[in-house]
Each structure stands twice: as C-alpha cells, then as structure tokens.
Amino acid sequence: MVSDERLIVALDVPNALAGLELAGRIGDAAAFYKIGLGMLTGGGLALANELKQEHGKRVFLDMKLFDIGATVEAAVRGLAQYDLDFLTVHGDPQVVRAAVEGKRGKDMKILAVTVLTSLDRADLDANMIRSGDLREITIERAARAFEAGADGVITSPQEAAAIRALPQAAGRLIVTPGVRPAGAELGDQKRIATPAQAVADGADHIVVGRPVWRSEDPRAAVQAINAELASPQAQRPNR
C-alpha cells in the first residue's frame, strides 16, 4: 500500500495508547499524523516521539500556541527538540515572529492558524472580532502570517484557492482541516470540502480525523481517501 503524504490523519483519541493502537490498525496506509491539544495530557508528546523515531512517521503537533512573544518563543524552542515536522501557532503576526525565532536552526515548519474551521461570522461577532466578510478576514490573516515568516497556514478548504493566489504564498504550505469525504458527517466543522476539492483548490495537505477514527475499518477509510487523492480531480499542481 502506497501512502499519500498529502493526507494527515488526526489522532483525536483520548491518549497515546489509543493513538498508537489506531496508527497500528492503519499501518502503512498513512505516513503523516496529527496530534492535538486534547491528547497533550494523555501522552501526546511521547506518542509524537514514538511515531517519529520508531515508526518513521511524519508528525504534526497541533498546539495552536498563543501567548506573549517570549513565552511562545520558549515553548517552540522546547518543542523543536522533538524533531517534529509541523507545529501550529495562532496567526497573529507577533506570535508567528516569536515562533519563527523559537524554531531557529530546526527544520520544523511553523503553521499559522487563520480562522478556525469551526467558526462562522456569528462566532466572530460573539468573540468581538471586527466586522467584515469571514473569507476576506481569513485571507488577510494568511497574508500577514506569511509576511511575519510563517512556513504555512491552516485554513478551511473554502479559502485555499484565494490564499494560494496570494503573492506571499509562493513556496509556502497550505494545510486544510475541515475535510470530509463525500457522505461523512460534518461534526463541528462548518467550512468544509472533499479531499480532492481541497487539494485541487491549492492545499498541500489535508487533515482528516473523525471519518477515520470513527470508522469500523480505519485502514480502509484511509485507503479510500488515498484513492481519491490519486484521482484526476486532485491532480492540479499547487506550486
């Protein structure tokens, strides 16, 4: 089975043991895993290290760091020692600059969160975030994150094409959560697309969680997504 590294499987399970068991069931069908904040107290960093060092997997640590610059820089410097591939921070320029400084000398990519894919305009209003079209705000935050030095951004598939078209996006990564195979439940995601559509619109990587770990056969679920990514509909070059 040939895995497709454009697919990042989210190990959104309670602890490291469950994450390792899920990765074992998927086997060589997946090469790239995301470990999120929810597993941090359940051995997430230990799992990241084991997947990376003992199983040869790529690892995306989704911490969405947000704090004063000195704290973000120190946190990133510590996490960079784990030889991770991707790490997320919030896309505020001062946070991005601190994270870039913290990972100095390491290959780990800093990905800036634009607007969470679970949010819509009503959520932004409730959070007292400035008025305006959510899509335009997302694109502007992406541009500012790139200018601050981010290696890439996290954005919904619905903004991927517009962000890919930004001059600042040249050579940068676009990673899209909120991806659902046709027929899958939406869960708490509000701005979604299918795997093929997300890649065709400019995503370098897609993140899929629930449709895999809720499946009775996670390996088969991953294989189906890999097949979709191999289809003509997902083959438009992103660079």
N, C-alpha and C positions, 0 to 999 in steps of 0.2 A: 504494500500500500504506500503510495507516494503522498506525503502530507503537503499541504499548501500553507506556506508561512504567512500568507496574507490573512489567514484565519487565526484569530487569537481566541482561545476558549477561556471563558471566565469561570474560575473555580469558586463560585459563590456558594460555598458549602461551609458548615459550621467550624471546621477545624482542619488541621494539617492531615490528620489520619484519613478523614473523609476525602480531602483533596487528593491525597496520594492514591487512595483506592479508586477514585474517579479517573485519574490520569492513567492508572493501570488498566482500567477497563477500556479506555480509548486507545491505548497502546501507540503504535507508530502512525496512527491516522492523524494525529495532531503533533505539531512541533513547537507551538507557542502557547503559553498560558498566562492568564492574568490573575493576580492575587490582590484582593481588595482590602479596604479598611476593615470590613466586617470580620476578616479572619486574623487580624493583627494579634489579638489576644489569644487566638487559638493555635498559635504556632506558625503564623504566616511566613515569617522571615526564615524559619527553619525549613519550611516547605520550599520556599523560593531557592534556598541554597541547595537542597537535595535535588530538586528538579534540574537545576543548572549544572551542578557539579557531578552528580551521579547518573543522571539520565540524559544529559546532553540536550535539554530543552531550553528554549529561549523563554525569558521571564519578564513580564510587565508588572511592576508594582504600582498599583493604583491607589496612592495615598491622598491625592488632591491636597497637598500641603498648602497651608495659608497661615502666615504669622508675620511678625516683623522680620525685616531682612536678615538680621544676624541669626535669628533662630532658624529660619528656613535654610540659610547657608550651612549652618552647623548640622542640621538634620540631613540635608542632601549629602554632605561630606561623609557622614557616617554610613548612610545607605549605599553610597557609591562603592564602599568596600566589599559589597556582596556580589560584585560583577554582574549587576542587573543589566537588562537591555533597555527598558523604558521605565521612566518614573514620572508621575503626574504631579503638577502643582496648579494652583489656580492661576488664571491667565492675566492677573493684574501685573502691569509691567515691572513694578518694583519687586514683586515676588519672583517673577521669571528671572530678572537680573541676579537676584540673590542665589537662586537655584543654579544658574549657569556658573556662577562663581564657585559654588559649593562642589560642583562635579568636575571642576577644572582638572585636566590631566587624565580623565576617565572617558571611556567610550559610551557610557550610559547616555541615552537620549532623554532630554527634558521635554515633556509634552505638556502644553498649557491647555487647561480646560477653558473653553469659551463660555458657553451657557449649557448647563446640564440638560441632557436629553429628556429628562422627566419634567422639565419646566415649560410652561407656555406663558403668554402675555399676562394672564391673570395672576400667575405666580410672581412674575416680575413686579407687578403692581403691588401685591401683598408684601413684597420684600423692599418696597420703596426704591426700586431701580428705575432709572429715568425712563420717561415715556419714549415711544418710538416703536418701529417695527422690530420684532424679535429677530428676524433674519438679518436685518441690517446691523443690529447691535452685535450679533454673533460674528458677522464678517468683520466688523470694525475691531472687535476684541482680538480676533485672529491676527489681523494686520499689526496691531500694536504688540501682540506677543511675539510675532516674528521679528519685529523691529527691536524688541528687547533681548533677542538672542535665543528664543525657543527653537529647538530642533524640529518641533512639530506641534500640532494642535489636536485636541479632542473636540469633535463637533458632531452634530447629528448628520445623518446622510443627506438631509434636505438642504444643508448649506455647503456640502462638499464641493459641488461644481463651482460655485461662486468663489469659494476660498481658493480652490485650485487655480482659478484665473487671476488671482492677485499677483502683482509683480513680486511681492515679498515672499510668495510661496514657492518660488523656484528652488529646487533642491531640498525642500522641507517635507516633513511627513504629515499626512492627514490620517487620523485614526478615528473610526466611527463606531461608537456603541449604538444602541437603538436599532440593531439589525435583526430582522426576523424573517426566517424562511416563510414562503407563502403558506398560509393556513395556521401559523403559530399564534399563540395568544400574545397580546401586546404587553400584559403585565402593567408596570408603572411607566412604560415608555410612551411618549406622546408624539415624537417626531422620528419616524422610522422609515426604513426601506428594506428591500430584499438584499441578500448578499451581492448578487450580480449587479443590481442597480447601484448600490453604494460604490462598488469598485468602478463601474462604468462612469460614475459621476466624479471620480477623482480620488477615492480613498485608497491609500496604500495598504491599510489593514482594516479589517472589520472585527468587532468584538461580539461574540455570541455566548450567552450564558444559559438562561432558562431552557431554551429549546434543546440544549444538550443535556444539562444535568437533571432535567425533569423527564427525560426520555427513558423508556424501559431499556433501550439499547443505545447508550451514548455513543458508542463507536459507529454504529450505523448512522446516527444523526450527523456526526462529524463527516462521515464519508459522503453523505448526501450534499452537505454544504460544499465540500471539496469538489464534487462533481459539478455543482452549479458554478463555482468559481472557474472551472475549466471550460465552461460553455462559451460560445461566441459572444453572448451578451455581456460577459465580464472581461473582455479582452482589450478594451480600449486602452492604449498606453496612458499612463498617468504623468509621465515626465516629458 
